[in-house]
Amino acid sequence: MAIAAPARAHTQAKVQAHRKKRGSSLPVFLVAPAVVLLLLFTIAPAIYAIDLSFLHLKISGGLLGTGTPQEVWAGFSNYIATLSDPEFWHSLGRMLIIAVIGVPATIFFATLFALSLDAKRARLVGFTRLAIFLPYAVPGVVASLLWGFLYLPATSPIGGQFINYFGSTGIFFSVTNVAVWGVVGFNMVILYTAVRSLPPDLFEAAELDGASELQIALRIKLPLIAPAITMVALFSVIGALQLFNEPTTLKPLANAITSTWVPLMRVYTQANVNNDIYGGSATSFVLIILTVGLAIVVNLIGRRIVGRESK
């Protein structure tokens, strides 16, 4: 018996070690498909686009151009062409106008809905939450078409006969409106989840001290969900830089929207209409740099706000 006990303990230790090793490989097995898809459909195309941005086609054969087109090294000429093109800066400016309008509106409405749904007097919370989230589930192209018919004077039930939704100024608010309601529901769910995770003891103590529902929401809940608001702001900024579906879908209805109205539309026109995939790749990489830069700035600002609220 004295000899069997150590052997049994050794066997159990080996079994536990095997289970631990097997358990440690399970997360890798579960994450592997997502990593493979990320590499195939995000990382690899990005690397290929960066490579294309430093190339251009050279056609030999003199004036007749009878030679076979060849890809040759272009250096930074595609980037110089992009940055020196006034239309690129105009499209970037239009996108920034929409971002200035849309990002604060998204954060405001998502926060308002999340705090309202968490109020003690809120009724039909499940139905209301679903109704607010539902526009996010509708594809952006379909939502843009629906809003387009709401804007058209011939079919508009919201004053399209008197308000020029497709004018040179009104088009910014029209596109922003479609984009905002398409993402408010998703951001509301994030903020509502953050609010629901707060300890209820804080609210009970505040009520005992005589704080109203509005005071609790503004002075307790809002500061505590500041990290979630920062994340929502980051998502909103990235979404604004990726604006494409809404203006592209509304383009046949609005003369104010051109084929290069926002940067991604310019990239699409360059690559698929003008057959300049090299210039389009350079413009895409410039947008990636801007996206990363703005994401870092928003994150730093959010951290400072969170740090001040926690003091």
C-alpha positions, -999 to 999 in steps of 0.1 A, spaced: 0 0 0 29 24 8 43 18 -27 9 22 -45 1 56 -29 31 74 -45 24 57 -79 -13 68 -77 -3 104 -68 22 104 -97 -6 92 -121 -30 118 -109 -3 145 -113 2 134 -149 -35 134 -156 -39 169 -142 -9 181 -162 -24 167 -193 -57 183 -186 -40 216 -180 -20 214 -212 -52 204 -231 -71 233 -215 -44 258 -224 -46 249 -261 -84 252 -262 -84 291 -264 -59 289 -292 -81 264 -311 -112 287 -306 -94 319 -317 -75 303 -347 -104 306 -372 -109 343 -365 -71 349 -368 -70 330 -401 -99 351 -415 -83 383 -402 -50 374 -419 -67 364 -452 -92 391 -456 -77 421 -437 -40 419 -432 -30 403 -465 -51 427 -486 -37 457 -466 -2 445 -473 -10 440 -510 -26 475 -512 5 491 -496 27 473 -522 5 486 -550 7 521 -537 44 523 -546 39 510 -582 25 523 -614 20 509 -650 46 517 -677 35 511 -713 64 508 -738 62 511 -776 64 548 -781 33 568 -791 15 537 -803 19 520 -769 21 485 -785 42 471 -757 29 451 -728 21 472 -697 45 465 -668 44 474 -632 74 495 -622 85 511 -590 69 546 -586 83 556 -552 61 582 -535 47 596 -567 12 582 -560 12 597 -525 24 630 -539 -4 629 -565 -30 622 -538 -18 649 -513 -15 675 -541 -50 668 -555 -74 696 -543 -104 672 -546 -89 648 -521 -88 676 -495 -123 687 -504 -136 652 -499 -117 650 -466 -133 683 -456 -168 671 -464 -161 639 -444 -149 660 -414 -180 681 -415 -202 650 -413 -179 637 -384 -183 670 -365 -221 667 -368 -225 630 -365 -200 619 -338 -214 642 -310 -250 634 -321 -242 596 -319 -227 599 -284 -255 622 -271 -284 600 -283 -267 568 -273 -260 581 -238 -295 596 -235 -312 564 -245 -290 543 -222 -296 565 -191 -333 568 -199 -337 530 -202 -320 525 -168 -343 550 -151 -365 536 -123 -397 549 -140 -388 534 -174 -415 512 -188 -415 487 -217 -377 487 -215 -373 455 -236 -394 467 -265 -379 502 -265 -344 488 -264 -352 465 -294 -368 494 -313 -337 516 -308 -314 488 -318 -335 477 -348 -321 504 -373 -286 490 -367 -298 456 -379 -310 471 -412 -283 471 -439 -269 506 -446 -278 505 -482 -314 496 -474 -317 523 -447 -302 549 -471 -328 540 -498 -356 543 -473 -344 577 -461 -339 588 -497 -375 582 -504 -384 601 -472 -363 630 -484 -376 631 -520 -402 659 -526 -426 635 -545 -427 609 -517 -416 628 -486 -439 627 -455 -414 648 -435 -416 681 -455 -395 673 -485 -417 696 -505 -406 726 -484 -371 715 -472 -343 709 -497 -327 678 -481 -305 673 -511 -292 709 -513 -255 718 -511 -259 725 -473 -288 702 -464 -271 671 -479 -246 671 -449 -274 668 -424 -293 643 -446 -263 619 -449 -254 624 -412 -290 616 -401 -289 583 -420 -254 574 -406 -263 584 -370 -295 563 -367 -277 534 -382 -252 532 -353 -270 547 -323 -286 514 -314 -253 495 -312 -237 522 -291 -267 524 -269 -264 487 -261 -227 493 -251 -236 522 -228 -267 505 -214 -246 474 -205 -220 496 -188 -248 514 -168 -264 481 -157 -230 468 -145 -227 496 -119 -233 487 -83 -269 496 -72 -257 505 -37 -244 538 -50 -278 548 -63 -295 537 -31 -271 558 -10 -277 588 -33 -314 584 -30 -312 584 8 -292 616 6 -320 632 -14 -306 630 -49 -331 630 -78 -331 606 -107 -316 633 -129 -289 641 -104 -280 604 -101 -278 600 -139 -256 631 -144 -234 630 -113 -230 593 -107 -238 572 -137 -224 594 -164 -189 598 -148 -187 561 -141 -194 551 -177 -169 575 -191 -146 547 -203 -175 532 -223 -184 566 -237 -147 569 -248 -150 536 -266 -183 547 -283 -165 579 -294 -137 559 -308 -161 537 -328 -179 568 -340 -148 585 -353 -136 553 -371 -171 549 -386 -171 585 -398 -138 580 -416 -152 549 -433 -183 567 -446 -193 552 -480 -226 534 -481 -249 563 -473 -236 589 -498 -231 563 -525 -267 551 -522 -280 586 -521 -259 598 -550 -285 589 -578 -310 610 -559 -289 640 -550 -269 661 -575 -249 676 -546 -231 642 -541 -204 636 -566 -184 604 -573 -156 618 -551 -177 634 -524 -160 616 -495 -125 599 -496 -137 563 -498 -159 573 -528 -128 588 -543 -109 556 -538 -136 536 -554 -137 559 -584 -100 558 -588 -97 520 -586 -129 509 -604 -139 537 -627 -106 553 -637 -87 520 -634 -60 536 -613 -56 510 -585 -22 523 -576 -35 558 -569 -65 543 -551 -42 522 -529 -21 553 -520 -53 572 -510 -64 542 -489 -32 541 -470 -34 578 -463 -68 572 -449 -55 544 -427 -29 567 -413 -55 593 -406 -78 568 -390 -50 555 -367 -40 590 -358 -75 602 -349 -81 570 -330 -50 576 -308 -61 613 -302 -96 603 -292 -82 576 -269 -58 600 -252 -86 626 -247 -109 599 -233 -82 587 -209 -77 623 -196 -114 628 -191 -117 595 -173 -87 604 -152 -102 637 -142 -135 621 -134 -119 595 -111 -101 621 -90 
